[in-house]
Amino acid sequence: MPILFTTDGSPGHRRLALWQDIVCDVYVGLDCTSDLGSAFRGSLTHTALGRAVCSEVASDRQRVHRTSQRIARADADYVLVAIGREGIGGVVQDGRDTVIRPGEFAIYDTTRPYELQFDAAFRQTVFKLPREMLRRRIGATEAVTAITFGADSPLQPLAHDFIIKLCEQADQIGAEHADRLSDQAADLLAMTLAERLRTQRLPASSHRAALLYRIKAHVRMRLSDPDLSLPEVARALGLSPRYVNDLFSDVETSFQRYVLAERLKQCRRDLGSPALAQRQISEIAFSWGFNDLSHFGRVFREQFGLSPREWRRSAVRR
């Protein structure tokens, strides 16, 4: 069952202070204010899903602030996806403000100040994921925070519905599937954000981020192909190989290092999956594009500190 936090049962004069403690524990350091005083009520559920967190928050009217002072006192590095279920919420960040109605969502980034505004009772599903999960897919998020996503394109309701269903079932999802599903949610969210980036005028840095996302998406579709190469990917996307590597330099890597890291990540996941326990290590390595088993074993140990066989054994013990 999800962990439930609630102000019910707390003395009226303590409810708002308790609520601030609750939201700070589940999300990040925040300051909450409300003019309701002792009449204020709120509740929040919390369910871990791999590296992500699913929660549902229901509360009375309030203002929530993530200030520079709060940011300086903690190193929280997340993107939060707020999905409207009941009532209306406002989000202010990066010089923009928007509203979230039922069936809509918006994102905000905990590394920069933001404000959440609720003028009446509301309920939201909030999906919290490490910012790095989006950054390696799409780059910086500054161009798409505090923007409403609704039903303007097919991807937007797909992302909305997938995250809602995922969070509704999060407490029933086993650990062996949680990371993969949270990665799929991040993939779908990144596609939705990238689509918006392509349809609005962007600063050069955001245009580069959108191009890099397209490259990464192409690579992930072709990871199992041992012939995947920089010239082939550049040609498929109408870019030069040199420009592709220049784009990867924005995230301090190269095309080859990115492909290797993604292949190793998929192999590590499969080696730790009970459902694939009967597959040979070589079979898993070759299925993700490696064609030299000794090379695979060497780079796997360099990346994760254990051989593939040692990693599989340690995963079984967990």
C-alpha positions as CSV (number, residue, x, y, z in Angstrom):
1,M,0.0,0.0,0.0
2,P,1.2,3.6,-0.6
3,I,2.5,5.5,2.4
4,L,-0.1,8.0,3.5
5,F,0.6,11.3,5.2
6,T,-2.3,13.4,6.5
7,T,-3.0,16.4,8.7
8,D,-6.1,14.7,10.0
9,G,-5.8,14.1,13.8
10,S,-3.3,16.9,14.2
11,P,-4.3,19.9,16.4
12,G,-5.6,22.8,14.2
13,H,-2.8,25.1,15.1
14,R,-0.2,22.5,14.0
15,R,-1.7,21.5,10.7
16,L,0.0,23.9,8.3
17,A,3.4,23.3,10.0
18,L,2.9,19.6,9.8
19,W,1.9,19.9,6.1
20,Q,5.1,21.8,5.3
21,D,7.1,19.0,6.9
22,I,5.2,16.4,4.9
23,V,5.7,18.0,1.5
24,C,9.3,18.7,2.3
25,D,9.9,15.0,3.1
26,V,8.2,13.7,0.0
27,Y,9.2,16.3,-2.5
28,V,12.0,18.9,-1.7
29,G,12.4,21.8,0.7
30,L,9.4,24.1,0.3
31,D,7.6,26.9,2.2
32,C,3.8,26.5,2.4
33,T,1.3,29.3,3.3
34,S,-2.5,29.3,3.6
35,D,-5.0,31.8,5.0
36,L,-7.2,28.9,6.3
37,G,-5.4,28.6,9.6
38,S,-6.6,25.8,11.8
39,A,-9.2,24.8,9.1
40,F,-6.5,23.8,6.7
41,R,-6.3,20.1,5.7
42,G,-4.2,18.1,3.4
43,S,-3.2,14.5,2.6
44,L,-0.5,12.9,0.4
45,T,0.5,9.4,-0.6
46,H,4.0,8.3,-1.5
47,T,5.1,5.2,-3.5
48,A,8.6,4.6,-4.8
49,L,8.9,3.3,-8.3
50,G,12.5,2.5,-9.1
51,R,14.4,5.9,-9.0
52,A,11.1,7.8,-9.4
53,V,8.4,8.5,-6.9
54,C,4.6,8.5,-7.4
55,S,2.4,10.6,-5.1
56,E,-1.1,11.9,-5.0
57,V,-1.7,15.2,-3.1
58,A,-5.1,16.5,-2.0
59,S,-5.2,19.8,-0.1
60,D,-7.0,23.0,0.6
61,R,-6.0,26.3,-0.9
62,Q,-2.4,27.4,-0.4
63,R,0.8,28.9,-1.9
64,V,4.0,26.8,-2.2
65,H,7.4,28.4,-2.8
66,R,10.7,26.8,-3.7
67,T,13.1,29.7,-2.9
68,S,16.8,30.3,-3.7
69,Q,17.5,29.9,0.0
70,R,15.8,26.5,0.1
71,I,17.8,25.4,-3.0
72,A,21.1,26.6,-1.5
73,R,20.5,24.4,1.6
74,A,19.9,21.1,-0.3
75,D,21.1,19.4,-3.4
76,A,17.7,18.0,-4.6
77,D,17.9,17.5,-8.4
78,Y,14.5,16.5,-9.7
79,V,11.9,17.2,-12.3
80,L,8.3,17.0,-11.0
81,V,5.3,16.3,-13.3
82,A,2.1,17.7,-11.8
83,I,-1.0,16.1,-13.3
84,G,-4.4,17.7,-12.6
85,R,-7.1,15.4,-11.2
86,E,-9.5,17.9,-9.4
87,G,-9.5,21.7,-9.1
88,I,-7.0,24.1,-10.7
89,G,-3.4,24.6,-9.9
90,G,-0.9,27.3,-11.0
91,V,2.8,26.9,-11.7
92,V,5.3,29.8,-12.0
93,Q,8.9,29.1,-13.1
94,D,11.6,30.5,-15.5
95,G,9.6,33.6,-16.2
96,R,6.4,31.8,-17.2
97,D,3.2,30.9,-15.5
98,T,0.5,28.4,-16.4
99,V,-2.5,26.6,-15.0
100,I,-3.1,22.8,-14.7
101,R,-6.7,21.6,-15.0
102,P,-8.0,18.0,-14.8
103,G,-6.6,16.1,-17.8
104,E,-3.5,18.5,-18.1
105,F,0.0,18.5,-16.8
106,A,3.0,20.7,-16.4
107,I,6.6,20.2,-15.2
108,Y,8.8,22.2,-12.9
109,D,12.5,21.8,-11.9
110,T,13.7,21.7,-8.3
111,T,17.1,23.2,-9.1
112,R,15.5,26.7,-9.8
113,P,12.9,28.7,-7.8
114,Y,9.2,28.1,-8.5
115,E,5.8,28.8,-7.0
116,L,2.7,26.7,-6.9
117,Q,-0.7,28.5,-6.6
118,F,-3.9,26.8,-5.5
119,D,-6.9,29.1,-4.9
120,A,-9.3,26.3,-3.9
121,A,-9.2,22.6,-2.9
122,F,-7.4,20.5,-5.4
123,R,-6.0,17.0,-6.1
124,Q,-3.0,16.2,-8.3
125,T,-0.9,13.2,-9.2
126,V,2.8,14.2,-9.0
127,F,5.5,12.1,-10.6
128,K,9.0,12.9,-9.3
129,L,12.0,11.7,-11.3
130,P,15.7,12.5,-11.1
131,R,16.5,15.4,-13.5
132,E,19.3,13.4,-15.0
133,M,16.7,10.9,-16.4
134,L,15.3,13.7,-18.6
135,R,18.6,15.5,-19.1
136,R,20.3,12.6,-20.9
137,R,17.2,12.2,-23.1
138,I,16.4,15.8,-24.0
139,G,19.0,18.1,-22.4
140,A,18.0,21.2,-20.4
141,T,14.4,21.7,-19.3
142,E,14.2,25.4,-18.9
143,A,12.3,25.9,-22.2
144,V,9.4,23.6,-21.2
145,T,8.8,24.3,-17.5
146,A,5.5,26.0,-16.5
147,I,3.9,25.2,-19.8
148,T,0.5,23.3,-19.9
149,F,0.4,20.0,-21.8
150,G,-3.1,18.8,-22.6
151,A,-4.5,17.3,-25.8
152,D,-2.8,19.4,-28.4
153,S,-1.1,16.4,-29.9
154,P,-1.4,12.6,-29.6
155,L,1.7,12.3,-27.4
156,Q,0.4,14.6,-24.7
157,P,-2.6,12.5,-23.6
158,L,-0.5,9.3,-24.0
159,A,2.1,10.6,-21.6
160,H,-0.7,11.9,-19.2
161,D,-2.5,8.5,-19.2
162,F,0.6,6.4,-18.9
163,I,1.9,8.2,-15.9
164,I,-1.5,8.2,-14.2
165,K,-2.0,4.5,-14.7
166,L,1.6,3.8,-13.6
167,C,1.2,5.8,-10.4
168,E,-2.2,4.1,-9.7
169,Q,-0.5,0.7,-9.9
170,A,2.9,1.7,-8.5
171,D,2.5,-0.2,-5.2
172,Q,1.7,-3.4,-7.0
173,I,4.8,-3.3,-9.4
174,G,7.7,-5.5,-8.4
175,A,11.2,-4.1,-8.1
176,E,12.3,-6.1,-11.1
177,H,10.0,-4.0,-13.3
178,A,10.0,-0.7,-11.6
179,D,13.2,0.8,-13.1
180,R,12.1,-0.3,-16.6
181,L,8.7,1.3,-16.3
182,S,10.0,4.5,-14.9
183,D,12.4,4.6,-17.8
184,Q,9.5,4.1,-20.2
185,A,7.7,7.0,-18.5
186,A,10.7,9.2,-18.9
187,D,11.0,8.2,-22.6
188,L,7.4,9.1,-23.3
189,L,7.6,12.3,-21.3
190,A,10.8,13.3,-23.2
191,M,9.2,12.6,-26.5
192,T,6.3,14.9,-25.5
193,L,8.6,17.7,-24.4
194,A,10.7,17.4,-27.5
195,E,7.6,17.6,-29.7
196,R,6.7,20.9,-28.0
197,L,10.3,22.2,-28.4
198,R,10.0,21.6,-32.2
199,T,6.9,23.6,-32.5
200,Q,8.0,26.8,-30.6
201,R,10.7,29.3,-31.3
202,L,13.7,28.2,-29.2
203,P,17.0,29.7,-28.1
204,A,20.0,27.9,-29.8
205,S,20.7,25.8,-26.7
206,S,17.2,24.4,-26.7
207,H,17.3,23.7,-30.5
208,R,20.6,21.7,-29.9
209,A,18.9,19.8,-27.0
210,A,16.0,18.8,-29.2
211,L,18.4,17.6,-31.9
212,L,20.4,15.6,-29.4
213,Y,17.2,14.0,-28.1
214,R,16.3,12.9,-31.7
215,I,19.8,11.4,-32.0
216,K,19.5,9.5,-28.7
217,A,16.1,8.2,-29.6
218,H,17.5,6.9,-32.9
219,V,20.4,5.2,-31.1
220,R,18.2,3.5,-28.5
221,M,16.0,2.1,-31.3
222,R,19.2,0.6,-32.9
223,L,21.2,-0.5,-29.9
224,S,20.9,-4.2,-30.7
225,D,22.5,-3.7,-34.1
226,P,26.3,-4.3,-33.9
227,D,26.8,-2.2,-37.1
228,L,25.3,0.9,-35.5
229,S,27.8,3.7,-36.3
230,L,28.2,7.4,-36.2
231,P,28.2,7.9,-40.0
232,E,24.9,5.8,-40.3
233,V,23.2,7.8,-37.6
234,A,24.3,11.1,-38.9
235,R,23.1,10.2,-42.4
236,A,19.7,9.1,-41.1
237,L,19.2,12.4,-39.4
238,G,20.6,14.6,-42.1
239,L,23.6,15.8,-40.0
240,S,27.3,15.5,-40.3
241,P,29.2,13.1,-38.0
242,R,31.3,16.0,-36.7
243,Y,28.1,18.0,-35.7
244,V,26.6,14.9,-34.0
245,N,29.7,14.6,-31.8
246,D,29.6,18.4,-31.2
247,L,26.0,18.0,-29.9
248,F,27.1,15.2,-27.5
249,S,29.8,17.5,-26.2
250,D,27.0,19.6,-24.7
251,V,26.5,16.7,-22.2
252,E,30.2,16.0,-21.8
253,T,30.3,12.7,-23.8
254,S,30.7,11.5,-27.4
255,F,28.6,9.4,-29.7
256,Q,30.7,6.2,-29.1
257,R,30.8,6.7,-25.3
258,Y,27.0,7.2,-25.2
259,V,26.3,4.1,-27.3
260,L,28.6,2.0,-25.1
261,A,27.0,3.4,-21.9
262,E,23.5,2.6,-23.1
263,R,24.4,-0.9,-24.2
264,L,26.0,-1.6,-20.8
265,K,23.0,-0.2,-19.0
266,Q,20.7,-2.5,-20.9
267,C,22.9,-5.5,-20.3
268,R,23.2,-4.7,-16.5
269,R,19.4,-4.5,-16.3
270,D,18.9,-7.8,-18.1
271,L,21.6,-9.6,-16.1
272,G,19.7,-8.5,-12.9
273,S,16.3,-9.6,-14.1
274,P,14.9,-12.9,-12.6
275,A,12.9,-13.4,-15.8
276,L,16.1,-13.7,-17.8
277,A,18.0,-15.8,-15.4
278,Q,18.2,-18.7,-17.8
279,R,19.8,-16.7,-20.6
280,Q,23.5,-16.9,-21.1
281,I,25.6,-13.9,-20.4
282,S,27.0,-14.0,-24.0
283,E,23.4,-14.2,-25.3
284,I,22.5,-11.0,-23.4
285,A,25.6,-9.2,-24.5
286,F,25.2,-10.1,-28.2
287,S,21.5,-9.1,-28.0
288,W,22.6,-5.5,-27.2
289,G,25.1,-5.1,-30.0
290,F,28.3,-6.4,-28.5
291,N,30.2,-8.8,-30.7
292,D,33.3,-9.5,-28.6
293,L,32.7,-11.2,-25.3
294,S,36.1,-10.4,-23.8
295,H,35.7,-6.7,-24.7
296,F,32.2,-6.8,-23.1
297,G,33.5,-8.3,-19.9
298,R,36.3,-5.7,-19.6
299,V,34.2,-2.6,-20.2
300,F,31.4,-3.9,-18.0
301,R,33.8,-4.3,-15.1
302,E,35.3,-0.8,-15.8
303,Q,31.8,0.7,-15.7
304,F,30.3,-1.1,-12.8
305,G,33.2,-2.5,-10.7
306,L,32.1,-6.1,-11.1
307,S,32.3,-8.7,-13.9
308,P,29.0,-9.6,-15.6
309,R,28.9,-12.9,-13.7
310,E,29.6,-11.2,-10.3
311,W,26.9,-8.6,-11.1
312,R,24.3,-11.3,-11.8
313,R,25.2,-13.2,-8.6
314,S,24.9,-10.0,-6.5
315,A,21.5,-9.1,-8.1
316,V,20.2,-12.6,-7.3
317,R,21.2,-12.2,-3.6
318,R,19.3,-8.8,-3.5
